[in-house]
Amino acid sequence: MKINLSGHHIEITDSLRTFVEEKMSKLDRHYDNIIAGQVTLTVIKERMTAEVTISISGGELHASAESTDMYAAIDQMVEKLIRQVQKHKEKLVARKQGQI
């Protein structure tokens, strides 16, 4: 999966880039057809926001999280995205089996 990482009012350090890439690699365990991802990290005063949009076969998924710590916001964002990917995969399997 190709990940584009951008920062708004924050400099993207190597440690942040590595952390995001490690966390986003968890998505590959849950779903194979992820094409690309766009991660945006934003800082406004004390509020750190992490947003992601991933392109998958059949559409796009979006998640965002906010915290006072950037690493915590990234963790929360990835957990939300994992739940969305799992739900999307369950729907695909259910359609294939004729349950929906």
C-alpha positions as CSV (number, residue, x, y, z in Angstrom):
1,M,0.0,0.0,0.0
2,K,1.3,3.5,-0.9
3,I,0.9,6.0,1.9
4,N,1.1,9.8,1.3
5,L,1.8,11.6,4.5
6,S,1.4,15.4,4.8
7,G,1.4,17.8,7.8
8,H,-0.5,20.9,8.4
9,H,1.3,23.2,10.9
10,I,3.6,20.4,11.8
11,E,6.9,19.1,10.4
12,I,6.8,15.4,9.5
13,T,9.8,13.9,11.3
14,D,11.3,10.5,10.4
15,S,9.9,9.0,13.7
16,L,6.4,10.2,12.9
17,R,6.7,8.8,9.3
18,T,7.9,5.5,10.6
19,F,5.2,5.3,13.3
20,V,2.4,6.0,10.7
21,E,3.8,3.4,8.3
22,E,4.0,0.8,11.0
23,K,0.5,1.4,12.1
24,M,-1.0,1.5,8.6
25,S,0.8,-1.8,7.8
26,K,-1.7,-3.4,10.2
27,L,-4.4,-2.8,7.7
28,D,-2.8,-5.2,5.2
29,R,-3.5,-8.1,7.7
30,H,-7.2,-7.4,7.6
31,Y,-7.8,-6.6,3.9
32,D,-5.6,-7.2,0.8
33,N,-7.2,-4.8,-1.7
34,I,-6.1,-1.5,-0.2
35,I,-4.7,0.6,-3.1
36,A,-3.4,3.8,-1.4
37,G,-3.8,6.0,1.6
38,Q,-3.6,9.8,2.3
39,V,-2.7,10.7,5.9
40,T,-2.9,14.3,7.1
41,L,-1.5,15.3,10.5
42,T,-2.7,18.7,11.8
43,V,-1.8,20.7,14.9
44,I,-4.0,23.6,16.1
45,K,-2.9,24.9,19.5
46,E,-3.1,22.0,21.9
47,R,-5.3,19.8,19.6
48,M,-3.5,17.2,17.5
49,T,-5.6,15.7,14.7
50,A,-4.9,12.7,12.5
51,E,-7.0,12.0,9.4
52,V,-6.8,9.3,6.8
53,T,-8.6,8.4,3.6
54,I,-7.8,5.0,2.0
55,S,-8.8,3.8,-1.5
56,I,-10.0,0.3,-1.6
57,S,-11.6,-1.8,-4.3
58,G,-15.2,-0.6,-4.2
59,G,-14.7,2.8,-2.7
60,E,-13.0,4.9,-0.1
61,L,-12.9,4.8,3.7
62,H,-12.2,7.8,6.0
63,A,-11.2,8.1,9.6
64,S,-10.0,10.8,11.9
65,A,-9.1,11.1,15.6
66,E,-8.1,13.9,17.9
67,S,-6.0,14.0,21.0
68,T,-3.5,16.1,22.9
69,D,-0.7,13.6,21.8
70,M,-0.1,13.0,18.1
71,Y,0.9,9.4,18.6
72,A,-2.3,8.7,20.5
73,A,-4.3,10.4,17.8
74,I,-2.6,8.2,15.1
75,D,-3.4,5.0,17.2
76,Q,-7.0,6.0,17.6
77,M,-7.3,6.8,13.9
78,V,-5.9,3.4,12.8
79,E,-8.2,1.5,15.2
80,K,-11.2,3.3,13.7
81,L,-10.0,2.5,10.2
82,I,-9.4,-1.2,11.1
83,R,-13.0,-1.5,12.3
84,Q,-14.3,0.1,9.1
85,V,-12.2,-2.2,7.0
86,Q,-13.4,-5.3,8.9
87,K,-17.0,-4.2,8.4
88,H,-16.5,-3.6,4.7
89,K,-14.9,-7.1,4.4
90,E,-17.8,-8.7,6.3
91,K,-20.3,-7.0,3.9
92,L,-18.4,-8.3,0.9
93,V,-18.4,-11.8,2.2
94,A,-22.1,-11.7,3.1
95,R,-23.0,-10.5,-0.4
96,K,-20.9,-13.2,-1.9
97,Q,-22.6,-15.8,0.2
98,G,-26.0,-14.4,-0.7
99,Q,-26.9,-13.3,2.8
100,I,-27.6,-9.7,1.8
